[in-house]
Amino acid sequence: MTKTMRKWLLGLMIVVFIGLIAVNVRKSTKFEVGTRENYALASSDAKIKNGIMVFCYHRILNDNDPMVKSVEALTPNNQLHVYNVNVSAFKKQMRFLHQHHIKVISTTEMINMLKNNRPIHGKYVVLTFDDIDRTMAENAAPVMKQYHYPFTASIITGSTGQYIGGEQLATWSQIMKLYRSEDHEMELGVHTNYMHYLVKGTPAFNLKRNYPKFTRDYATSQKVMKEKTGHTTPIFTYPYGSGTPLVQNFLVHQPRLQVIYTLNNGIVTSENSLKLAPRMIITQNSWPSIASWLEK
């Protein structure tokens, strides 16, 4: 066999190998996407007539980017299928709120509305973003600014600018530039300092042995927030959605905290405690039930 023939044969084998990998990954992607929760609004909550729905977003990806399309097609990574919304869909969702005259309020306005257990009349929306990766600043913020919508963004204060779970977090410089440009329409929350990771599938801060570490981490996150912005925040957002009773009890007794955001599916009503505030993860599958509730 000549040297040229060996090169052609090696090239053919590489092409076949890559093709087989692509087919297997596609099958895995279809399986994983098909078996995930759709995060739709529960039928019992769909009957609620008055309340505040808190939207939860993570990444807002540019679906015109060929690289984004390729990665979405080939990877079964939850981070790229559950916790992202393409910018075209995000624009439609913001336009939907505008066209249906849905009042978009800030977290602070929600706090004030629920003081003294006053009843809520009508339907409202609060926009929240976890992690603050660069796509939130680049793709989501300009859309919300167009409608003058307030929003809350929760920061992993010790990990800004780093890559976590397939996303590049915004730097403090990028965050503060956006924060100053939003003219009080952007509120900031803490999302831990260095404890946004899993240990064998369990959030690190929920492990009992890490409880002392978590209390220090929380204090550090507030300290960093004050150093960067000039003030602490009344908002804590759980990574991965919720905490153990021990962690929750600690947070409830922090005097500065007024809202603890979870990923418990539901709607905020006058009967809710904002120390366990439910939110709706916005996905392609959850949006129809959310839109239906807002339209009624």
C-alpha positions, -999 to 999 in steps of 0.1 A, spaced: 0 0 0 14 33 -10 18 63 13 -9 82 -5 -33 53 -2 -26 50 36 -34 88 40 -67 84 21 -76 53 42 -68 71 75 -88 101 64 -118 79 55 -116 62 89 -116 96 107 -146 108 88 -165 76 96 -155 78 133 -167 114 136 -199 105 118 -207 77 142 -200 100 172 -224 126 157 -252 101 152 -248 88 188 -248 123 203 -279 132 183 -297 101 196 -286 110 232 -297 146 227 -332 135 215 -336 111 244 -325 136 271 -345 165 257 -376 142 253 -374 130 289 -369 163 307 -396 181 328 -413 208 308 -417 232 339 -452 241 328 -475 259 353 -493 233 375 -530 230 368 -539 240 403 -519 273 399 -535 280 366 -568 286 384 -553 315 404 -568 348 392 -546 373 409 -509 371 415 -473 378 405 -455 354 382 -417 355 386 -399 346 354 -365 328 357 -340 331 329 -304 320 327 -289 325 292 -303 343 262 -285 329 233 -282 344 198 -299 318 176 -284 334 145 -250 324 156 -240 292 136 -218 280 166 -249 282 189 -269 261 165 -242 235 161 -237 231 198 -274 229 206 -278 202 179 -249 181 191 -249 183 229 -274 168 254 -260 192 281 -289 204 303 -272 238 305 -278 243 268 -313 229 265 -332 237 297 -315 268 310 -314 288 278 -338 308 257 -329 320 222 -330 357 217 -358 355 191 -381 337 216 -371 362 243 -381 391 221 -415 375 214 -420 370 251 -412 406 260 -434 418 231 -462 395 244 -461 412 278 -462 446 262 -491 437 238 -512 422 266 -506 451 289 -490 429 316 -475 451 343 -438 442 347 -426 452 382 -393 451 401 -386 428 430 -387 459 453 -422 467 440 -433 431 447 -420 434 483 -440 466 488 -471 451 473 -470 422 498 -463 442 529 -489 437 556 -504 408 536 -523 432 513 -543 413 486 -530 414 450 -554 426 424 -546 417 388 -516 398 372 -480 410 373 -446 397 362 -412 400 377 -382 393 355 -352 375 371 -319 362 357 -296 338 375 -257 338 373 -254 369 350 -236 354 321 -225 377 292 -255 368 270 -278 385 295 -260 418 292 -255 415 254 -288 400 243 -315 404 270 -308 438 285 -313 458 252 -347 442 247 -359 450 282 -346 485 279 -367 490 248 -398 484 270 -384 500 302 -389 467 320 -372 464 354 -353 432 362 -334 414 389 -300 397 382 -284 374 408 -246 373 409 -222 345 419 -200 372 434 -168 352 436 -169 337 401 -176 367 378 -158 364 345 -153 327 348 -167 298 328 -193 277 347 -214 250 333 -208 260 297 -214 297 302 -191 326 305 -201 348 334 -201 385 330 -172 404 347 -178 429 375 -168 456 351 -196 445 326 -221 441 354 -215 475 368 -215 492 334 -250 476 328 -261 484 363 -253 521 359 -268 523 325 -301 509 335 -311 539 356 -325 519 386 -343 494 364 -318 467 373 -317 452 408 -289 429 420 -292 398 442 -266 373 456 -263 338 443 -236 326 467 -199 336 465 -180 304 457 -206 277 464 -224 273 431 -214 237 424 -226 202 430 -210 174 450 -222 140 436 -254 157 424 -261 176 456 -256 214 459 -225 220 480 -242 244 504 -269 217 512 -244 193 526 -246 194 564 -208 193 568 -206 225 546 -231 245 566 -205 266 585 -188 272 551 -221 283 536 -228 309 564 -193 324 558 -199 323 520 -231 342 523 -215 368 545 -187 371 519 -212 375 490 -229 404 508 -195 419 516 -184 418 479 -218 432 469 -213 462 491 -177 467 480 -187 467 443 -221 486 445 -220 505 477 -248 485 494 -258 450 504 -289 434 488 -322 421 502 -323 394 476 -308 359 478 -313 334 450 -308 297 455 -284 279 431 -302 248 420 -335 260 433 -338 253 470 -320 247 504 -323 223 533 -343 233 563 -310 242 581 -299 265 552 -334 280 548 -336 287 586 -303 305 584 -314 327 555 -348 335 570 -331 350 600 -308 373 581 -322 407 588 -312 422 555 -330 396 534 -365 402 522 -367 378 493 -353 343 489 -359 331 454 -364 294 447 -372 274 416 -404 261 431 -430 262 404 -458 286 412 -473 321 415 -467 346 442 -499 356 460 -507 375 491 -506 342 510 -470 335 500 -439 342 520 -413 359 500 -387 340 520 -397 310 497 -406 329 466 -416 306 437 -405 312 401 -412 298 367 -383 286 346 -390 299 311 -385 273 284 -401 265 250 -423 239 268 -433 260 298 -441 292 279 -476 281 265 -490 275 300 -474 308 313 -489 328 284 -523 311 289 -524 322 325 -514 358 317 -540 360 290 -570 350 312 
